[in-house]
Amino acid sequence: MRTLEAYTKLNLQKIWEKLPYGTLVLNTDGFVIGWHGELETWFLHTEEDVIRKHVSDVLPLVSSSYESFCQIGDEYWETQIKLPSFSLRGEWKRYIEAGEHVADFLVLRRDESYFELENLFDASFDEILITDGEGRILRAGTKSEQLYNQPARELLGRKTTEVADLGGFTPSLLPEILEKKEKVSGIQVTANGKKLYVIGNPVFNPDGSIHRIIFNSREYEEVELLRKRLETTESLLDAYRSELEKLKQDGGGATDDMVVLSPEMQSVYRLAERIAHVDSTVLIIGESGVGKGMIAQKVHRSSHRHERNFVHINCGAIPETLIESELFGFEKGAFTGAHTSKKGVLEIADGGTVFLDEIGEVPLNVQVKLLQFLQDNTFRRLGGNQLMSVDTRIIAATNQDLRQLIREGKFREDLFYRLHVIPISMPPLRQRKEEIPALVQHFLARFTKKYGLFKQFHEDTVEILTAYDWPGNVRELENMVERLVVTSEGMEIMPHYLPDTLWKDGKTMNAMPVVKIKGLCPLKDAVEEVERQLLAMAYEKYENTYRCAEVLRVNQSTVVRKMNKYLGTRNGENEHDN
């Protein structure tokens, strides 16, 4: 019968053989006295093959096929052994008995992430060097040879202070890190004269002791270059901030998601801010797509009602049979299907603002009730008898000629005057072409963020967009920018991506006048003569600098400047183009 001790030893041996580890035991002279676990599988040697052999004969780690490990002599350290198809991570431990050094144990395990870690080290822009808690180098990147004129394997096992003493670099940051136990940065000079910016960052054990120190090094010239670029960027950013603040104070730029650059739009914007603080009814007049809804929202946001509801209702999009119930609500049983009562938008917006877009589409029978509400802020729900009272401001808008509708009997004159207390006339986009480039960039930024497509407009494309009359106004321009961002190829939106409609079916391209030079002259004079003739012919035909700019495919400001130069006229600066 086996003794308990032998039985225990046998079971421990079986357990050990099932563990995914290997153990190498060396005596004090470095000869193998133990070879257990997975070592036979990894190194293709049995225990009988290696017992009593020196470790350097068993594991030829000093050859180019393997990575060197720390020299024996410390009580504990770590190592990696790189094999052709995988890597092993090992922990050395010195066994001391009665104060005497008896043996050294190396416990190895497969490190599946080793080669990934190697690739990260090699791909890093910075030099990475890792030490243990005492500053002994455990790993060095491939850039160390470039910086320190020493192969990485010659650095392993040495303390950074030792490398510094040998002239590899100076000074070492290790003493300061060990003293402060915090991240330390500084400048080092290497043996080959390179100046480095180095950061040493300690990693701590649960008990607060330092487990690792990670050093990142980068050539100081690169850091200085980045610093100068950052300073330049910050300086430009400060200048842009100042310019933006100036534009805001001057009433220009993008405001509340609106582009306000032309004198006409600045006047509209200032009027909207002034009337926001009173409760007078506002009628916004302008073509479809000019931004009437944006001005209505501006009035609401600038008023004391800004924390309450803003309800936008398009009267032209609601059937005549439903518009009364949408505005005023209805009581239960007011019509078939009215199983419960419902509030209308005038009640929903109590304390806030209702924006009635396309007010000219409201039927006459509803106009009567709306007129009563504008007179005393009261109404009755559809099918109800109770007089309701709310505090709701009305802003109306139309793209129609309401006076003509009055003459045709389609709009009540008394309602018109109730709505026409404060009229705001929105100019079409063709009368504020100087805003088109800014609007293009504004919409480009919006769709870049929406679709994640980073593009820019070629200056010639912007010129063509600026020359176009835009019958659909800002809405048409917005849709065109979205179309170009989505459908164009490459990073830059070139003119050939524009639809034929923007070229007026090719007429703009073919409208170039024929010019003649009567005799030989210096080339510079010929160019100026051509420009003079073109400008004179274009202005004689169109009497409008915007149309001249469209035909000649330049900015309107360029036409004005060259007319002043060649023709001695300032018509372009003072005209009001239609």
Buried (B, 14 or more C-beta within 10 A) or exposed (E): EEEEEEEEEEEEEEEEEEEEBBBBBBBEEEBBEBBBBBBBEBBEBEEEEBBEBEBEEBBEBEEEEBBBBBEBEBEEBBBBBBBEEEBBBBEBEBEEEEEEBEBBBBBBBBBEEBEEEBEEBEEEEBBBBBBBBBBBBBBBBBBBBEBBEBEBBBBBBBBBBBBBEEEBBEBBBBBBBBEEEEEBEEEBEBBEEBEBBBBBBBEEEEEEEBEBBBBBBBBBEEBEEEEEEEEEEEEEEEEEEEEEEEBEEEBBBBBEEBBBBBEBBBBBBEBBBEBBEEBEBBBBBBBBBBBBBBBBBBBBBBBEBBEBBBBBBEBBEBEEEEBBBBBBBBBEEBEEEBEEBBBBBBBBBBEBBBBBBBBBBBBEEBBEBBBBBBEEBEBBBBBBEEEBEBEBBBBBBBBBEBEEBBEEEBBBEEBBEBBBBBEBEBBBBBBBBBBBBBBBBBBBEBBBEEEEEEBEBBEBBBBBBBBBBBEBBBBBBBEBBBBBBEEBEEEEBBBEBBEEEBBBEEEBEEBEEEEEEEEEEEEEEEEBBEBBBBBBBBBEEBEBBBBBBBBBBBBBEBBBBBBBEBBEBEBBEEEEBE
